[in-house]
Amino acid sequence: MPKNIKDFTLDDVYVDMEGTSVSEIKRNPLFSAVADKVLEKSIMHAGFETLERVPCCSESLIQQKMEKKKEKSKTKGPDWFNMKTPAMTTEIQNDLRVLHMRSVLDPKHFYKKNDIKGLPKYFQVGKYVDSPVDFYSSRLPRNERRKTIVEELMADAQFQQYNKRKHKELIQKYKRTHAKAYRHSKRLKKGKKR
């Protein structure tokens, strides 16, 4: 006889208890465990009498296909080891945007053009682990480490200087190309202050 309750069926319980009364069979804890397991999938549950109509036992083919499609969309598939869609937080969104615009971070480094327009649906986030060999040479101290890529960039002084310089260049270019409109907007702003 199987030892795991999951392996039991009601037939096994009845065969073992041949010659005993029904009340004794129902008092058996093994019988109640197996019966509970069988009744989990049943539509008969507490409050069944109050229902206006009997619920449908089986789904239609279209509903079954829709369910399979939903289940498939939760993972990337067996070719990608069933990679799941992670929960999208604002920190992860910002990090993905920074990675999407990585060519702006280092102007001297060439990156291929992104083939994805928006943010990816399937991705995994990992943690970079330093090598114990590079403990003194190329390791960030703990007080300089940040949780996200965005925080790390905001703490980087060189990146901040580069960003400020590029921002000033863009404003100067805008002033030159749209000088008349820029002057007009300046006059309007001065008029509002009075």
C-alpha positions in Angstrom: 0.0 0.0 0.0 1.4 3.5 -0.8 2.8 5.4 2.1 2.2 9.0 1.0 -1.4 10.3 1.4 -1.2 11.8 -2.1 -0.8 8.3 -3.5 -4.0 7.0 -1.9 -7.3 6.8 -3.6 -10.7 6.1 -2.1 -10.6 2.6 -3.6 -7.4 1.8 -1.7 -9.1 2.8 1.6 -12.2 0.7 0.9 -10.2 -2.4 -0.1 -8.2 -2.2 3.2 -11.4 -1.9 5.3 -13.4 -4.7 3.8 -15.9 -6.1 6.3 -16.0 -2.9 8.4 -19.1 -0.7 8.7 -19.4 2.6 6.8 -19.3 4.6 10.1 -16.0 3.1 11.0 -14.6 3.8 7.6 -15.7 7.5 7.9 -14.0 7.8 11.3 -10.7 6.6 9.8 -8.3 9.7 9.5 -6.8 8.2 6.3 -10.3 8.2 4.7 -11.0 11.8 5.7 -7.6 13.0 4.3 -8.2 11.2 1.0 -11.8 12.4 0.8 -10.6 16.0 1.3 -8.0 15.6 -1.4 -10.7 14.3 -3.8 -13.2 17.0 -2.9 -10.8 19.8 -3.5 -11.6 19.9 -7.2 -15.4 19.4 -6.6 -17.9 22.2 -7.3 -19.8 21.1 -4.1 -18.5 23.4 -1.4 -19.9 25.4 1.6 -22.8 27.6 0.5 -23.6 25.4 -2.5 -27.3 25.4 -1.6 -27.5 29.2 -1.8 -26.4 29.3 -5.4 -29.0 30.2 -8.0 -27.6 27.8 -10.6 -25.0 25.0 -10.7 -21.6 26.2 -11.8 -20.1 24.7 -15.0 -17.8 21.8 -14.4 -15.6 22.1 -17.4 -14.3 25.1 -19.4 -14.9 25.5 -23.1 -12.1 25.0 -25.5 -11.7 28.7 -26.1 -11.4 29.3 -22.3 -8.8 26.6 -22.0 -6.8 28.1 -24.9 -7.0 31.5 -23.2 -5.8 30.1 -19.9 -2.8 28.4 -21.7 -2.0 31.6 -23.5 -2.0 33.5 -20.1 0.3 30.9 -18.6 2.6 31.0 -21.6 2.8 34.8 -21.5 4.1 34.7 -17.9 7.4 33.1 -19.0 9.7 33.5 -21.9 9.5 29.8 -22.8 11.6 26.7 -22.5 14.3 28.1 -24.9 14.9 30.9 -22.3 14.7 28.5 -19.3 11.1 29.8 -18.6 12.4 33.2 -17.6 9.6 35.0 -15.7 8.5 38.7 -15.9 9.8 40.4 -12.8 7.8 43.0 -10.8 8.5 46.4 -12.3 9.4 49.0 -9.7 10.4 52.6 -10.3 14.1 51.9 -9.4 14.2 49.0 -12.0 12.4 51.2 -14.6 15.0 54.0 -14.1 17.9 51.5 -14.3 16.5 50.1 -17.5 16.1 53.6 -19.0 19.7 54.3 -18.2 20.9 51.1 -19.8 18.7 52.0 -22.8 20.5 55.3 -23.2 23.9 54.0 -22.4 25.6 55.7 -25.4 25.0 59.0 -23.5 27.0 57.8 -20.5 30.3 57.4 -22.2 30.6 59.4 -25.5 33.9 57.8 -26.4 32.5 54.3 -26.3 30.5 52.9 -29.2 27.3 50.9 -28.6 25.1 49.2 -31.2 21.7 50.8 -31.8 19.0 49.4 -29.5 16.6 47.0 -31.2 13.9 47.4 -28.6 11.9 50.6 -28.6 10.5 50.5 -25.0 11.5 48.7 -21.8 11.9 44.9 -22.0 9.2 42.7 -20.7 11.5 39.8 -19.7 14.8 40.4 -17.9 16.7 39.4 -14.8 18.5 41.5 -12.3 21.7 40.2 -10.8 24.2 41.3 -8.2 27.8 42.0 -9.1 30.2 40.1 -6.9 33.7 41.4 -6.6 36.6 39.1 -7.0 38.6 38.5 -3.8 41.8 38.8 -5.8 41.0 42.5 -6.6 40.3 43.4 -3.0 42.8 46.4 -2.9 43.2 47.2 -6.6 39.8 47.5 -8.4 37.1 47.3 -5.8 34.6 49.9 -4.7 34.6 50.5 -0.9 31.3 49.8 0.8 30.6 53.5 1.6 30.8 54.3 -2.2 28.4 51.5 -3.3 24.9 52.3 -4.2 21.7 50.3 -4.7 20.9 51.2 -8.3 22.7 52.4 -11.4 21.1 55.8 -11.3 22.2 56.4 -7.7 25.7 55.3 -8.6 25.8 57.8 -11.6 24.4 60.6 -9.4 27.3 60.0 -6.9 29.9 60.1 -9.7 31.5 63.6 -9.8 33.0 63.1 -13.3 29.6 62.1 -14.7 28.0 65.1 -13.1 30.6 67.5 -14.6 30.1 66.0 -18.1 26.3 66.2 -17.8 26.5 69.9 -16.7 28.8 70.8 -19.6 26.6 69.0 -22.2 23.5 70.7 -20.8 25.1 74.1 -21.1 26.2 73.3 -24.7 22.6 72.3 -25.6 21.2 75.5 -24.1 23.8 77.6 -26.0 22.9 75.7 -29.3 19.2 76.3 -28.6 19.8 80.0 -28.0 21.7 80.3 -31.3 19.2 78.5 -33.3 16.1 79.9 -31.7 17.5 83.3 -30.6 14.5 85.4 -31.6 12.0 83.1 -29.8 14.3 82.9 -26.8 14.5 86.7 -26.5 10.8 87.0 -26.8 10.2 84.5 -24.0 12.7 86.3 -21.8 10.8 89.6 -22.3 7.5 87.9 -21.4 9.0 86.4 -18.3 10.4 89.9 -17.2 6.9 91.4 -17.8 5.3 88.8 -15.6 7.7 89.6 -12.7 6.6 93.2 -12.4 
